Amino acid sequence: QVQLVESGGGLVQAGDSLRLSCAASGFTLNYFGIGWFRQAPGKEREWVSCISNIDGRTYFADSVKGRFIASRDNAKNTVYLQMSGLKPEDKANYFCAADKGHLPRSDCPDPREYDYWGQGTQVNVRD
């Protein structure tokens, strides 16, 4: 069964850090493009970051650039989103997604590019 499972969310203070994990089962993440998205209540889903399987680089939305780091551990079949300097506006449900095709930077923000999605993990940040 193909599955992505996020974990690591929680309640933190502004300025704190969290590391989200996204573990894959039923397929190997190595060659997939990876995206991270978030959705706050009453708002549209927002692209946060991606790991391109074209150039291997990571890309970030302006709102998180310099504060978030995306990475993958192929041996663990897991990807990570390290978040630091968290702000109240980062509060959202965070989702990882995997694209079995080519994922260039230009396609990263488009949710339609992704084939598999996790169920999300909630991040709450208080002042």
N, CA, C and O atoms as CSV, one atom per row, in Angstrom:
chain,resi,resn,atom,element,x,y,z
A,1,GLN,N,N,0.839,-1.190,0.000
A,1,GLN,CA,C,0.000,0.000,0.000
A,1,GLN,C,C,0.879,1.246,0.000
A,1,GLN,O,O,1.754,1.401,0.852
A,2,VAL,N,N,0.639,2.121,-0.952
A,2,VAL,CA,C,1.394,3.359,-1.053
A,2,VAL,C,C,0.896,4.336,-0.005
A,2,VAL,O,O,-0.302,4.598,0.107
A,3,GLN,N,N,1.838,4.870,0.761
A,3,GLN,CA,C,1.440,5.744,1.854
A,3,GLN,C,C,2.546,6.729,2.205
A,3,GLN,O,O,3.731,6.395,2.163
A,4,LEU,N,N,2.141,7.943,2.551
A,4,LEU,CA,C,3.027,8.946,3.130
A,4,LEU,C,C,2.455,9.308,4.484
A,4,LEU,O,O,1.264,9.592,4.611
A,5,VAL,N,N,3.302,9.296,5.487
A,5,VAL,CA,C,2.837,9.600,6.838
A,5,VAL,C,C,3.707,10.685,7.438
A,5,VAL,O,O,4.907,10.500,7.641
A,6,GLU,N,N,3.080,11.829,7.721
A,6,GLU,CA,C,3.798,12.924,8.362
A,6,GLU,C,C,3.742,12.783,9.876
A,6,GLU,O,O,2.818,12.188,10.431
A,7,SER,N,N,4.741,13.338,10.521
A,7,SER,CA,C,4.773,13.389,11.982
A,7,SER,C,C,5.659,14.550,12.390
A,7,SER,O,O,6.367,15.130,11.567
A,8,GLY,N,N,5.608,14.883,13.678
A,8,GLY,CA,C,6.496,15.909,14.202
A,8,GLY,C,C,5.838,17.232,14.508
A,8,GLY,O,O,6.469,18.134,15.061
A,9,GLY,N,N,4.574,17.355,14.153
A,9,GLY,CA,C,3.877,18.588,14.467
A,9,GLY,C,C,3.649,18.732,15.961
A,9,GLY,O,O,3.875,17.800,16.733
A,10,GLY,N,N,3.198,19.915,16.356
A,10,GLY,CA,C,2.924,20.141,17.767
A,10,GLY,C,C,2.697,21.604,18.049
A,10,GLY,O,O,2.551,22.420,17.139
A,11,LEU,N,N,2.671,21.920,19.331
A,11,LEU,CA,C,2.471,23.285,19.792
A,11,LEU,C,C,3.800,23.833,20.300
A,11,LEU,O,O,4.428,23.247,21.181
A,12,VAL,N,N,4.217,24.956,19.736
A,12,VAL,CA,C,5.472,25.575,20.139
A,12,VAL,C,C,5.266,27.072,20.343
A,12,VAL,O,O,4.241,27.644,19.971
A,13,GLN,N,N,6.267,27.673,20.942
A,13,GLN,CA,C,6.272,29.123,21.103
A,13,GLN,C,C,6.886,29.777,19.863
A,13,GLN,O,O,7.680,29.157,19.156
A,14,ALA,N,N,6.525,30.992,19.615
A,14,ALA,CA,C,7.155,31.739,18.527
A,14,ALA,C,C,8.665,31.766,18.748
A,14,ALA,O,O,9.145,31.995,19.858
A,15,GLY,N,N,9.403,31.525,17.657
A,15,GLY,CA,C,10.854,31.484,17.744
A,15,GLY,C,C,11.422,30.096,17.904
A,15,GLY,O,O,12.617,29.882,17.699
A,16,ASP,N,N,10.569,29.139,18.271
A,16,ASP,CA,C,11.016,27.758,18.454
A,16,ASP,C,C,11.201,27.049,17.110
A,16,ASP,O,O,10.930,27.594,16.040
A,17,SER,N,N,11.675,25.814,17.222
A,17,SER,CA,C,11.909,24.990,16.025
A,17,SER,C,C,11.132,23.682,16.125
A,17,SER,O,O,10.812,23.200,17.212
A,18,LEU,N,N,10.847,23.134,14.961
A,18,LEU,CA,C,10.236,21.817,14.848
A,18,LEU,C,C,10.813,21.134,13.627
A,18,LEU,O,O,11.189,21.791,12.656
A,19,ARG,N,N,10.881,19.816,13.678
A,19,ARG,CA,C,11.252,19.063,12.496
A,19,ARG,C,C,10.108,18.110,12.150
A,19,ARG,O,O,9.733,17.239,12.934
A,20,LEU,N,N,9.575,18.309,10.955
A,20,LEU,CA,C,8.540,17.420,10.454
A,20,LEU,C,C,9.183,16.286,9.664
A,20,LEU,O,O,10.164,16.480,8.947
A,21,SER,N,N,8.613,15.120,9.812
A,21,SER,CA,C,9.057,13.952,9.051
A,21,SER,C,C,7.933,13.482,8.148
A,21,SER,O,O,6.753,13.666,8.444
A,22,CYS,N,N,8.323,12.877,7.054
A,22,CYS,CA,C,7.361,12.308,6.110
A,22,CYS,C,C,7.933,10.976,5.655
A,22,CYS,O,O,8.865,10.924,4.852
A,23,ALA,N,N,7.365,9.906,6.179
A,23,ALA,CA,C,7.864,8.565,5.885
A,23,ALA,C,C,7.024,7.904,4.800
A,23,ALA,O,O,5.794,7.934,4.841
A,24,ALA,N,N,7.702,7.316,3.844
A,24,ALA,CA,C,7.009,6.648,2.747
A,24,ALA,C,C,6.991,5.142,2.960
A,24,ALA,O,O,7.942,4.565,3.487
A,25,SER,N,N,5.913,4.523,2.549
A,25,SER,CA,C,5.838,3.069,2.535
A,25,SER,C,C,5.131,2.639,1.258
A,25,SER,O,O,4.272,3.349,0.735
A,26,GLY,N,N,5.508,1.470,0.771
A,26,GLY,CA,C,4.912,0.959,-0.453
A,26,GLY,C,C,5.581,1.462,-1.717
A,26,GLY,O,O,5.241,1.015,-2.813
A,27,PHE,N,N,6.516,2.374,-1.591
A,27,PHE,CA,C,7.296,2.849,-2.727
A,27,PHE,C,C,8.569,3.493,-2.190
A,27,PHE,O,O,8.687,3.782,-0.999
A,28,THR,N,N,9.528,3.711,-3.105
A,28,THR,CA,C,10.820,4.279,-2.725
A,28,THR,C,C,10.861,5.742,-3.125
A,28,THR,O,O,10.626,6.104,-4.278
A,29,LEU,N,N,11.166,6.572,-2.138
A,29,LEU,CA,C,11.139,8.014,-2.356
A,29,LEU,C,C,12.317,8.548,-3.162
A,29,LEU,O,O,12.274,9.668,-3.670
A,30,ASN,N,N,13.361,7.746,-3.275
A,30,ASN,CA,C,14.641,8.233,-3.815
A,30,ASN,C,C,14.500,9.092,-5.055
A,30,ASN,O,O,15.121,10.151,-5.143
A,31,TYR,N,N,13.702,8.661,-6.012
A,31,TYR,CA,C,13.661,9.324,-7.305
A,31,TYR,C,C,12.455,10.224,-7.472
A,31,TYR,O,O,12.218,10.764,-8.553
A,32,PHE,N,N,11.699,10.383,-6.410
A,32,PHE,CA,C,10.509,11.220,-6.487
A,32,PHE,C,C,10.852,12.668,-6.171
A,32,PHE,O,O,11.725,12.950,-5.351
A,33,GLY,N,N,10.158,13.570,-6.829
A,33,GLY,CA,C,10.173,14.948,-6.390
A,33,GLY,C,C,9.292,15.070,-5.156
A,33,GLY,O,O,8.270,14.394,-5.046
A,34,ILE,N,N,9.691,15.930,-4.233
A,34,ILE,CA,C,8.982,16.057,-2.959
A,34,ILE,C,C,8.506,17.486,-2.773
A,34,ILE,O,O,9.229,18.445,-3.040
A,35,GLY,N,N,7.293,17.599,-2.316
A,35,GLY,CA,C,6.761,18.916,-1.994
A,35,GLY,C,C,6.243,18.961,-0.567
A,35,GLY,O,O,5.786,17.959,-0.019
A,36,TRP,N,N,6.326,20.131,0.013
A,36,TRP,CA,C,5.698,20.400,1.311
A,36,TRP,C,C,4.702,21.541,1.099
A,36,TRP,O,O,5.016,22.561,0.486
A,37,PHE,N,N,3.517,21.340,1.615
A,37,PHE,CA,C,2.464,22.335,1.548
A,37,PHE,C,C,1.900,22.543,2.948
A,37,PHE,O,O,2.130,21.735,3.847
A,38,ARG,N,N,1.172,23.615,3.121
A,38,ARG,CA,C,0.473,23.829,4.382
A,38,ARG,C,C,-0.874,24.480,4.104
A,38,ARG,O,O,-1.084,25.133,3.083
A,39,GLN,N,N,-1.761,24.276,5.043
A,39,GLN,CA,C,-3.086,24.883,4.930
A,39,GLN,C,C,-3.569,25.301,6.305
A,39,GLN,O,O,-3.666,24.490,7.226
A,40,ALA,N,N,-3.869,26.577,6.422
A,40,ALA,CA,C,-4.422,27.123,7.653
A,40,ALA,C,C,-5.938,27.169,7.531
A,40,ALA,O,O,-6.466,27.221,6.420
A,41,PRO,N,N,-6.645,27.151,8.656
A,41,PRO,CA,C,-8.109,27.186,8.606
A,41,PRO,C,C,-8.612,28.389,7.824
A,41,PRO,O,O,-8.192,29.520,8.067
A,42,GLY,N,N,-9.508,28.138,6.892
A,42,GLY,CA,C,-10.107,29.204,6.116
A,42,GLY,C,C,-9.228,29.747,5.009
A,42,GLY,O,O,-9.593,30.711,4.335
A,43,LYS,N,N,-8.076,29.136,4.819
A,43,LYS,CA,C,-7.158,29.602,3.772
A,43,LYS,C,C,-6.896,28.499,2.757
A,43,LYS,O,O,-7.131,27.321,3.024
A,44,GLU,N,N,-6.412,28.895,1.606
A,44,GLU,CA,C,-6.070,27.929,0.576
A,44,GLU,C,C,-4.761,27.230,0.927
A,44,GLU,O,O,-3.932,27.736,1.684
A,45,ARG,N,N,-4.615,26.048,0.343
A,45,ARG,CA,C,-3.359,25.331,0.512
A,45,ARG,C,C,-2.223,26.142,-0.086
A,45,ARG,O,O,-2.358,26.709,-1.171
A,46,GLU,N,N,-1.120,26.193,0.616
A,46,GLU,CA,C,0.016,27.034,0.242
A,46,GLU,C,C,1.261,26.173,0.082
A,46,GLU,O,O,1.574,25.346,0.939
A,47,TRP,N,N,1.959,26.375,-1.012
A,47,TRP,CA,C,3.215,25.667,-1.208
A,47,TRP,C,C,4.276,26.239,-0.282
A,47,TRP,O,O,4.365,27.454,-0.109
A,48,VAL,N,N,5.077,25.372,0.310
A,48,VAL,CA,C,6.112,25.765,1.262
A,48,VAL,C,C,7.514,25.490,0.711
A,48,VAL,O,O,8.387,26.357,0.756
A,49,SER,N,N,7.720,24.284,0.196
A,49,SER,CA,C,9.065,23.876,-0.202
A,49,SER,C,C,8.989,22.694,-1.141
A,49,SER,O,O,7.966,22.015,-1.222
A,50,CYS,N,N,10.087,22.449,-1.855
A,50,CYS,CA,C,10.170,21.230,-2.651
A,50,CYS,C,C,11.623,20.785,-2.772
A,50,CYS,O,O,12.558,21.567,-2.602
A,51,ILE,N,N,11.769,19.529,-3.065
A,51,ILE,CA,C,13.062,18.968,-3.433
A,51,ILE,C,C,12.914,18.461,-4.862
A,51,ILE,O,O,12.202,17.491,-5.124
A,52,SER,N,N,13.591,19.125,-5.765
A,52,SER,CA,C,13.467,18.759,-7.173
A,52,SER,C,C,14.228,17.464,-7.458
A,52,SER,O,O,15.330,17.261,-6.950
A,53,ASN,N,N,13.640,16.598,-8.265
A,53,ASN,CA,C,14.367,15.400,-8.710
A,53,ASN,C,C,15.005,15.636,-10.079
A,53,ASN,O,O,15.471,14.697,-10.724
A,54,ILE,N,N,15.021,16.883,-10.509
A,54,ILE,CA,C,15.731,17.254,-11.734
A,54,ILE,C,C,17.147,17.683,-11.396
A,54,ILE,O,O,18.109,17.218,-12.008
A,55,ASP,N,N,17.272,18.573,-10.418
A,55,ASP,CA,C,18.600,19.080,-10.079
A,55,ASP,C,C,19.011,18.762,-8.648
A,55,ASP,O,O,20.122,19.083,-8.226
A,56,GLY,N,N,18.098,18.123,-7.897
A,56,GLY,CA,C,18.416,17.738,-6.514
A,56,GLY,C,C,18.406,18.886,-5.536
A,56,GLY,O,O,18.751,18.706,-4.368
A,57,ARG,N,N,18.018,20.066,-5.990
A,57,ARG,CA,C,18.054,21.235,-5.114
A,57,ARG,C,C,16.742,21.395,-4.371
A,57,ARG,O,O,15.709,20.846,-4.754
A,58,THR,N,N,16.816,22.163,-3.302
A,58,THR,CA,C,15.624,22.476,-2.531
A,58,THR,C,C,15.214,23.919,-2.808
A,58,THR,O,O,16.059,24.784,-3.041
A,59,TYR,N,N,13.926,24.163,-2.779
A,59,TYR,CA,C,13.376,25.478,-3.060
A,59,TYR,C,C,12.332,25.807,-2.010
A,59,TYR,O,O,11.706,24.923,-1.426
A,60,PHE,N,N,12.160,27.121,-1.782
A,60,PHE,CA,C,11.289,27.534,-0.696
A,60,PHE,C,C,10.435,28.729,-1.111
A,60,PHE,O,O,10.841,29.567,-1.915
A,61,ALA,N,N,9.253,28.772,-0.537
A,61,ALA,CA,C,8.429,29.963,-0.684
A,61,ALA,C,C,9.103,31.116,0.052
A,61,ALA,O,O,9.824,30.902,1.027
A,62,ASP,N,N,8.868,32.318,-0.410
A,62,ASP,CA,C,9.490,33.495,0.208
A,62,ASP,C,C,9.144,33.600,1.696
A,62,ASP,O,O,9.949,34.080,2.493
A,63,SER,N,N,7.960,33.157,2.055
A,63,SER,CA,C,7.501,33.297,3.435
A,63,SER,C,C,8.322,32.454,4.420
A,63,SER,O,O,8.310,32.729,5.620
A,64,VAL,N,N,9.023,31.447,3.932
A,64,VAL,CA,C,9.778,30.569,4.832
A,64,VAL,C,C,11.263,30.522,4.490
A,64,VAL,O,O,12.043,29.876,5.190
A,65,LYS,N,N,11.646,31.190,3.437
A,65,LYS,CA,C,13.039,31.141,2.998
A,65,LYS,C,C,13.961,31.650,4.109
A,65,LYS,O,O,13.702,32.678,4.735
A,66,GLY,N,N,15.030,30.907,4.332
A,66,GLY,CA,C,15.974,31.273,5.376
A,66,GLY,C,C,15.636,30.714,6.739
A,66,GLY,O,O,16.463,30.747,7.651
A,67,ARG,N,N,14.419,30.196,6.888
A,67,ARG,CA,C,14.000,29.636,8.183
A,67,ARG,C,C,13.762,28.125,8.101
A,67,ARG,O,O,13.919,27.423,9.100
A,68,PHE,N,N,13.393,27.632,6.949
A,68,PHE,CA,C,13.074,26.212,6.772
A,68,PHE,C,C,14.138,25.544,5.915
A,68,PHE,O,O,14.727,26.156,5.024
A,69,ILE,N,N,14.366,24.274,6.211
A,69,ILE,CA,C,15.293,23.451,5.438
A,69,ILE,C,C,14.597,22.132,5.116
A,69,ILE,O,O,14.015,21.494,5.994
A,70,ALA,N,N,14.662,21.734,3.851
A,70,ALA,CA,C,14.094,20.453,3.437
A,70,ALA,C,C,15.228,19.492,3.110
A,70,ALA,O,O,16.254,19.884,2.554
A,71,SER,N,N,15.029,18.238,3.461
A,71,SER,CA,C,16.064,17.244,3.190
A,71,SER,C,C,15.429,15.875,3.050
A,71,SER,O,O,14.255,15.679,3.364
A,72,ARG,N,N,16.221,14.939,2.576
A,72,ARG,CA,C,15.735,13.572,2.466
A,72,ARG,C,C,16.802,12.611,2.959
A,72,ARG,O,O,18.001,12.856,2.828
A,73,ASP,N,N,16.327,11.502,3.534
A,73,ASP,CA,C,17.210,10.419,3.946
A,73,ASP,C,C,16.748,9.179,3.197
A,73,ASP,O,O,15.774,8.531,3.581
A,74,ASN,N,N,17.450,8.862,2.137
A,74,ASN,CA,C,17.025,7.750,1.291
A,74,ASN,C,C,17.073,6.415,2.029
A,74,ASN,O,O,16.248,5.536,1.782
A,75,ALA,N,N,18.030,6.266,2.925
A,75,ALA,CA,C,18.145,5.011,3.668
A,75,ALA,C,C,16.915,4.765,4.538
A,75,ALA,O,O,16.522,3.621,4.765
A,76,LYS,N,N,16.308,5.857,5.027
A,76,LYS,CA,C,15.114,5.748,5.864
A,76,LYS,C,C,13.830,5.945,5.078
A,76,LYS,O,O,12.733,5.855,5.628
A,77,ASN,N,N,13.978,6.215,3.778
A,77,ASN,CA,C,12.802,6.456,2.935
A,77,ASN,C,C,11.918,7.553,3.531
A,77,ASN,O,O,10.693,7.442,3.574
A,78,THR,N,N,12.576,8.597,3.981
A,78,THR,CA,C,11.908,9.667,4.718
A,78,THR,C,C,12.437,11.017,4.261
A,78,THR,O,O,13.615,11.165,3.936
A,79,VAL,N,N,11.551,11.989,4.243
A,79,VAL,CA,C,11.956,13.360,3.988
A,79,VAL,C,C,11.612,14.199,5.209
A,79,VAL,O,O,10.757,13.833,6.015
A,80,TYR,N,N,12.296,15.329,5.328
A,80,TYR,CA,C,12.162,16.152,6.515
A,80,TYR,C,C,11.961,17.615,6.140
A,80,TYR,O,O,12.406,18.076,5.089
A,81,LEU,N,N,11.288,18.318,7.014
A,81,LEU,CA,C,11.184,19.762,6.919
A,81,LEU,C,C,11.590,20.315,8.278
A,81,LEU,O,O,10.836,20.228,9.247
A,82,GLN,N,N,12.784,20.883,8.337
A,82,GLN,CA,C,13.282,21.495,9.561
A,82,GLN,C,C,12.827,22.944,9.570
A,82,GLN,O,O,13.157,23.718,8.672
A,83,MET,N,N,12.070,23.300,10.590
A,83,MET,CA,C,11.508,24.643,10.671
A,83,MET,C,C,12.086,25.344,11.886
A,83,MET,O,O,12.038,24.812,12.994
A,84,SER,N,N,12.624,26.516,11.688
A,84,SER,CA,C,13.155,27.297,12.792
A,84,SER,C,C,12.586,28.702,12.736
A,84,SER,O,O,12.005,29.115,11.733
A,85,GLY,N,N,12.761,29.428,13.825
A,85,GLY,CA,C,12.217,30.776,13.876
A,85,GLY,C,C,10.734,30.809,13.584
A,85,GLY,O,O,10.260,31.680,12.854
A,86,LEU,N,N,9.994,29.864,14.148
A,86,LEU,CA,C,8.575,29.757,13.829
A,86,LEU,C,C,7.805,30.991,14.271
A,86,LEU,O,O,8.081,31.584,15.314
A,87,LYS,N,N,6.843,31.354,13.458
A,87,LYS,CA,C,6.009,32.525,13.692
A,87,LYS,C,C,4.560,32.083,13.823
A,87,LYS,O,O,4.205,31.003,13.350
A,88,PRO,N,N,3.721,32.886,14.449
A,88,PRO,CA,C,2.298,32.532,14.533
A,88,PRO,C,C,1.670,32.286,13.164
A,88,PRO,O,O,0.770,31.456,13.036
A,89,GLU,N,N,2.130,32.991,12.156
A,89,GLU,CA,C,1.566,32.805,10.812
A,89,GLU,C,C,1.993,31.497,10.160
A,89,GLU,O,O,1.493,31.153,9.089
A,90,ASP,N,N,2.911,30.761,10.787
A,90,ASP,CA,C,3.277,29.428,10.292
A,90,ASP,C,C,2.300,28.352,10.765
A,90,ASP,O,O,2.382,27.200,10.338
A,91,LYS,N,N,1.395,28.728,11.629
A,91,LYS,CA,C,0.404,27.776,12.132
A,91,LYS,C,C,-0.434,27.246,10.976
A,91,LYS,O,O,-1.051,28.017,10.242
A,92,ALA,N,N,-0.451,25.922,10.817
A,92,ALA,CA,C,-1.186,25.294,9.713
A,92,ALA,C,C,-1.069,23.780,9.829
A,92,ALA,O,O,-0.316,23.252,10.648
A,93,ASN,N,N,-1.827,23.110,8.997
A,93,ASN,CA,C,-1.659,21.674,8.808
A,93,ASN,C,C,-0.664,21.489,7.661
A,93,ASN,O,O,-0.867,22.011,6.565
A,94,TYR,N,N,0.404,20.749,7.920
A,94,TYR,CA,C,1.484,20.595,6.950
A,94,TYR,C,C,1.401,19.231,6.283
A,94,TYR,O,O,1.227,18.204,6.940
A,95,PHE,N,N,1.529,19.248,4.967
A,95,PHE,CA,C,1.418,18.041,4.162
A,95,PHE,C,C,2.686,17.828,3.339
A,95,PHE,O,O,3.277,18.785,2.839
A,96,CYS,N,N,3.096,16.582,3.202
A,96,CYS,CA,C,4.124,16.259,2.234
A,96,CYS,C,C,3.453,15.579,1.041
A,96,CYS,O,O,2.374,14.997,1.160
A,97,ALA,N,N,4.108,15.666,-0.091
A,97,ALA,CA,C,3.581,15.092,-1.318
A,97,ALA,C,C,4.734,14.600,-2.175
A,97,ALA,O,O,5.844,15.126,-2.096
A,98,ALA,N,N,4.470,13.594,-2.992
A,98,ALA,CA,C,5.510,12.995,-3.825
A,98,ALA,C,C,5.068,12.973,-5.284
A,98,ALA,O,O,3.930,12.630,-5.604
A,99,ASP,N,N,5.986,13.342,-6.145
A,99,ASP,CA,C,5.741,13.399,-7.590
A,99,ASP,C,C,6.597,12.337,-8.263
A,99,ASP,O,O,7.824,12.417,-8.206
A,100,LYS,N,N,5.991,11.358,-8.892
A,100,LYS,CA,C,6.760,10.289,-9.537
A,100,LYS,C,C,7.325,10.697,-10.887
A,100,LYS,O,O,8.157,9.987,-11.452
A,101,GLY,N,N,6.884,11.827,-11.405
A,101,GLY,CA,C,7.441,12.345,-12.647
A,101,GLY,C,C,8.543,13.340,-12.366
A,101,GLY,O,O,9.078,13.385,-11.258
A,102,HIS,N,N,8.874,14.114,-13.331
A,102,HIS,CA,C,9.885,15.140,-13.164
A,102,HIS,C,C,9.289,16.340,-12.432
A,102,HIS,O,O,8.177,16.777,-12.727
A,103,LEU,N,N,10.052,16.860,-11.472
A,103,LEU,CA,C,9.585,17.997,-10.699
A,103,LEU,C,C,10.612,19.125,-10.777
A,103,LEU,O,O,11.488,19.223,-9.918
A,104,PRO,N,N,10.514,19.969,-11.789
A,104,PRO,CA,C,11.382,21.140,-11.838
A,104,PRO,C,C,10.869,22.216,-10.894
A,104,PRO,O,O,9.734,22.135,-10.422
A,105,ARG,N,N,11.676,23.206,-10.617
A,105,ARG,CA,C,11.291,24.282,-9.698
A,105,ARG,C,C,9.973,24.912,-10.124
A,105,ARG,O,O,9.130,25.220,-9.282
A,106,SER,N,N,9.794,25.103,-11.414
A,106,SER,CA,C,8.616,25.799,-11.914
A,106,SER,C,C,7.314,25.058,-11.600
A,106,SER,O,O,6.249,25.673,-11.544
A,107,ASP,N,N,7.394,23.747,-11.395
A,107,ASP,CA,C,6.190,22.956,-11.134
A,107,ASP,C,C,5.930,22.764,-9.642
A,107,ASP,O,O,4.857,22.301,-9.255
A,108,CYS,N,N,6.878,23.108,-8.824
A,108,CYS,CA,C,6.766,22.817,-7.390
A,108,CYS,C,C,5.481,23.323,-6.732
A,108,CYS,O,O,4.876,22.578,-5.962
A,109,PRO,N,N,5.044,24.535,-6.996
A,109,PRO,CA,C,3.887,25.050,-6.266
A,109,PRO,C,C,2.536,24.474,-6.709
A,109,PRO,O,O,1.517,24.737,-6.071
A,110,ASP,N,N,2.519,23.707,-7.776
A,110,ASP,CA,C,1.257,23.205,-8.319
A,110,ASP,C,C,0.888,21.868,-7.682
A,110,ASP,O,O,1.547,20.863,-7.952
A,111,PRO,N,N,-0.149,21.830,-6.842
A,111,PRO,CA,C,-0.531,20.573,-6.183
A,111,PRO,C,C,-0.873,19.458,-7.170
A,111,PRO,O,O,-0.762,18.279,-6.833
A,112,ARG,N,N,-1.282,19.816,-8.371
A,112,ARG,CA,C,-1.653,18.803,-9.360
A,112,ARG,C,C,-0.470,17.985,-9.850
A,112,ARG,O,O,-0.652,16.939,-10.473
A,113,GLU,N,N,0.746,18.456,-9.572
A,113,GLU,CA,C,1.928,17.735,-10.017
A,113,GLU,C,C,2.186,16.466,-9.210
A,113,GLU,O,O,2.891,15.563,-9.661
A,114,TYR,N,N,1.614,16.408,-8.028
A,114,TYR,CA,C,1.965,15.373,-7.073
A,114,TYR,C,C,1.002,14.204,-7.137
A,114,TYR,O,O,-0.204,14.370,-7.320
A,115,ASP,N,N,1.568,13.021,-6.981
A,115,ASP,CA,C,0.784,11.796,-7.107
A,115,ASP,C,C,0.327,11.243,-5.759
A,115,ASP,O,O,-0.743,10.641,-5.661
A,116,TYR,N,N,1.128,11.445,-4.736
A,116,TYR,CA,C,0.806,10.898,-3.417
A,116,TYR,C,C,0.873,12.006,-2.371
A,116,TYR,O,O,1.717,12.899,-2.434
A,117,TRP,N,N,-0.033,11.922,-1.418
A,117,TRP,CA,C,-0.121,12.927,-0.353
A,117,TRP,C,C,-0.222,12.237,0.997
A,117,TRP,O,O,-0.821,11.169,1.129
A,118,GLY,N,N,0.377,12.873,1.994
A,118,GLY,CA,C,0.178,12.425,3.352
A,118,GLY,C,C,-1.092,13.019,3.937
A,118,GLY,O,O,-1.796,13.787,3.282
A,119,GLN,N,N,-1.371,12.655,5.171
A,119,GLN,CA,C,-2.613,13.088,5.816
A,119,GLN,C,C,-2.454,14.407,6.558
A,119,GLN,O,O,-3.440,15.019,6.969
A,120,GLY,N,N,-1.213,14.843,6.727
A,120,GLY,CA,C,-0.961,16.123,7.373
A,120,GLY,C,C,-0.581,15.993,8.831
A,120,GLY,O,O,-0.948,15.030,9.505
A,121,THR,N,N,0.164,16.984,9.308
A,121,THR,CA,C,0.502,17.081,10.724
A,121,THR,C,C,0.345,18.545,11.124
A,121,THR,O,O,0.780,19.445,10.405
A,122,GLN,N,N,-0.271,18.769,12.261
A,122,GLN,CA,C,-0.642,20.120,12.670
A,122,GLN,C,C,0.493,20.803,13.412
A,122,GLN,O,O,1.108,20.237,14.316
A,123,VAL,N,N,0.750,22.028,13.005
A,123,VAL,CA,C,1.736,22.869,13.684
A,123,VAL,C,C,1.007,24.082,14.246
A,123,VAL,O,O,0.336,24.813,13.517
A,124,ASN,N,N,1.145,24.280,15.523
A,124,ASN,CA,C,0.560,25.441,16.193
A,124,ASN,C,C,1.668,26.269,16.820
A,124,ASN,O,O,2.544,25.736,17.501
A,125,VAL,N,N,1.626,27.551,16.589
A,125,VAL,CA,C,2.648,28.460,17.101
A,125,VAL,C,C,1.947,29.575,17.864
A,125,VAL,O,O,1.087,30.260,17.311
A,126,ARG,N,N,2.306,29.760,19.114
A,126,ARG,CA,C,1.681,30.827,19.891
A,126,ARG,C,C,2.717,31.900,20.208
A,126,ARG,O,O,3.919,31.647,20.294
A,127,ASP,N,N,2.192,33.104,20.376
A,127,ASP,CA,C,3.071,34.242,20.671
A,127,ASP,C,C,3.741,34.065,22.013
A,127,ASP,O,O,4.518,34.923,22.433
